[in-house]
Amino acid sequence: MNYTGGYKQVASADTDAHHGDSAEPSPTIVASAPNSPRSERVSMQFTKAAFAFKDKLEDVRKHKSQPVVHEEALPTPTTQNPPKPEPATSGADAPQEAKSEEDPVTARKLRILRLVQSTLTSFLSIAIAILQGKAYLSYQQTKNTPGAWPTHPNLLPTLMLMVIAILAGSFDLCLLLAYLFPTMARTFLRIATKSYNILTCAKGVSYVLVSAVCKGGFDYGNASGQNNDLWGWTCSSAADKFDSLTQASANCSGQTAAWYIALVTIAIEGIGIFGTFFINQSKRKAAGKEMDSAEFAAEFEKLAAWGQEVDKAVGGITPQAGGKGS
């Protein structure tokens, strides 16, 4: 609308009235007259506020569509309503991780899982050590008897499985006692908890390797007919002649049972590793949902603050009815 033209037309109408013209001024022309410089300034301020609010809404939409929250991606509100401190991605992870570490529900689940796992694997490891130790002790007591054992016996598979079982069983028993008496073994419990996953993996891998070595030596001895390992020899027909002396049949059954028990121990260790992984994953998912809710609430508060700013701006620049020129 041309405000200058409006003023000229009003002046022309007043001149005609002085000359006795009875024609009345047009209503639309009179309505355009109150557009004073103040009204024009008000309109420009209102337009700027509306566009600024629109830009802020667009920034919020773009910001929410991004997978990672960055503090600098958001427009900074004016100093009248300072934004509440928003945690950055790197800063939010540490407090949340610390909070999740202290989560009593997650800690209780992990404690129960480790307690059950340590109880089972400790008894199974003790059983393996006893069965392998019995066969080795029988060999040491009767090794000087001619023909009772192979000429060049291979003791390595039996000793390896026995040593691994002793080490694994000792760790599991100590951890079990530490869980039952936490005040007396606080330092050991803290160290064992931090290195639990590594030690569990180490035990599982050791059992897998040693079980493979034992089974390989047993199968090779049966295939070649030599049976130099203690397990293969006690299960061979050559050892039946000295069964009353070396207890070959009992040692054969015991070492066979020890190998199967080792497989069960490997399965329990694997279940413990995957159980710990899934518990930690559920903890992270719950923490992620809490972070999403907190971020949404923070964005909503910022948007509400921006709306209040625009409301104040619009209320301050809107012309009041009954003012000059109305």
Residue pairs with C-beta under 8 A, 6 or more apart in sequence:
1 32
1 35
3 32
3 35
3 40
6 29
6 32
6 33
6 35
7 33
9 25
9 26
9 29
10 25
10 29
10 30
10 33
13 23
13 25
13 26
13 29
16 23
33 325
34 325
34 326
36 324
36 325
39 319
39 325
42 317
42 318
42 319
45 313
45 317
46 313
46 314
46 317
46 318
49 310
49 313
49 314
49 317
50 310
52 310
53 306
53 307
53 310
55 75
56 75
56 303
56 306
57 303
59 73
59 74
59 75
60 74
60 299
60 302
60 303
62 73
63 69
63 73
63 74
63 299
64 299
66 73
68 89
69 86
69 88
69 89
69 295
70 88
70 89
71 86
71 88
74 86
74 302
76 83
77 83
77 302
77 305
77 306
77 309
78 309
80 309
81 305
81 308
81 309
83 302
83 305
84 298
84 301
86 298
87 95
92 291
96 287
96 290
96 291
97 287
99 287
100 106
100 283
100 284
100 287
101 107
103 283
106 279
106 280
106 283
109 279
110 276
110 279
111 179
113 272
113 275
113 276
113 279
114 175
114 179
114 196
114 272
114 276
115 176
115 179
117 200
117 268
117 269
117 271
117 272
117 275
118 172
118 173
118 175
118 176
118 179
119 172
119 176
120 268
121 168
121 169
121 172
121 203
121 265
121 268
121 269
122 169
122 172
122 173
122 176
124 261
124 264
124 265
124 268
125 165
125 166
125 168
125 169
125 172
125 265
126 165
126 169
127 258
127 261
128 161
128 162
128 165
128 169
128 258
128 261
128 262
128 265
129 162
129 165
129 166
129 169
131 254
131 255
131 257
131 258
131 261
132 158
132 159
132 161
132 162
132 165
132 254
132 255
132 258
133 162
134 250
134 251
134 254
135 158
135 230
135 231
135 234
135 251
135 254
135 255
136 155
136 158
136 159
136 162
136 230
138 246
138 247
138 251
139 149
139 153
139 155
139 230
139 246
142 148
142 149
142 242
142 245
142 246
143 149
143 153
145 242
145 245
145 246
147 238
147 241
147 242
148 239
148 242
148 245
148 246
149 230
149 233
149 246
150 226
150 227
150 228
150 233
152 228
153 228
153 229
153 230
153 233
154 217
154 228
154 229
154 230
155 229
155 230
156 213
156 229
157 210
157 213
157 214
157 217
157 218
157 229
157 230
157 231
158 214
158 229
158 230
158 231
158 255
160 210
160 213
160 214
161 210
161 211
161 214
161 258
161 259
161 262
164 203
164 206
164 207
164 210
165 258
165 262
168 203
168 206
168 207
168 265
171 192
171 199
171 203
174 185
174 188
174 192
175 189
175 192
175 196
177 185
178 185
178 188
178 189
178 192
179 189
182 189
192 199
196 276
197 273
197 276
200 269
200 272
200 273
201 269
201 273
203 269
204 266
204 269
204 270
204 273
207 262
207 265
207 266
207 269
208 266
210 262
211 259
211 262
211 263
211 266
214 229
214 231
214 255
214 259
214 262
215 259
217 228
217 229
217 231
217 232
218 229
218 231
218 232
218 235
221 227
221 228
221 229
221 232
221 233
221 236
222 232
222 236
227 233
227 235
227 236
227 238
230 251
230 255
231 252
231 255
231 256
231 259
233 239
233 248
234 246
234 248
234 249
234 251
234 252
234 255
235 248
235 252
235 255
235 256
239 246
239 248
239 252
240 248
240 249
242 248
243 249
